[in-house]
Amino acid sequence: MRFPASKARRVLSALLRIGWSLKRETGSSHRVLERPGWPDYVFSFHDEEEIGPRMLARVAKKTGLSAGDL
């Protein structure tokens, strides 16, 4: 599955829409997300940072995110 490059803010909002919630936040870029049935995921990107297709594929593998969710 191919992902388009996206801003981190957009990816985070997509994760929150599919059922992830913010467990805690450290500094301006490290957020620990939780979702029932999934291990916690550390989302460590600044809001304005561009996340490329390969990194998005890795995020998707660990979070259940799909290209359609963006």
Residue pairs with C-beta under 8 A, 6 or more apart in sequence:
1 57
1 60
1 66
1 67
2 53
2 67
3 53
3 56
3 57
3 60
3 67
3 70
4 53
4 67
4 70
5 50
5 51
5 52
5 53
5 56
6 50
6 51
6 56
6 70
7 47
7 48
7 49
7 50
7 51
8 43
8 45
8 46
8 47
8 48
8 49
8 50
8 51
9 47
9 48
10 70
11 43
11 45
11 51
11 56
11 59
11 65
11 70
12 31
12 43
12 45
12 47
14 65
14 69
14 70
15 33
15 43
15 63
15 65
16 22
17 69
18 63
18 64
18 65
18 69
19 35
19 36
20 33
20 34
20 35
20 38
20 41
20 63
21 33
21 34
21 35
22 31
22 32
22 33
23 32
23 33
23 34
23 40
24 31
24 32
25 31
25 32
26 32
28 46
29 44
29 45
29 46
30 42
30 43
30 44
31 42
31 43
31 44
32 40
32 41
32 42
32 43
33 40
33 41
33 42
33 43
33 63
34 40
34 41
35 41
35 63
35 64
38 63
38 64
39 62
41 62
41 63
43 59
45 51
51 59
56 65
59 65
60 66
60 67
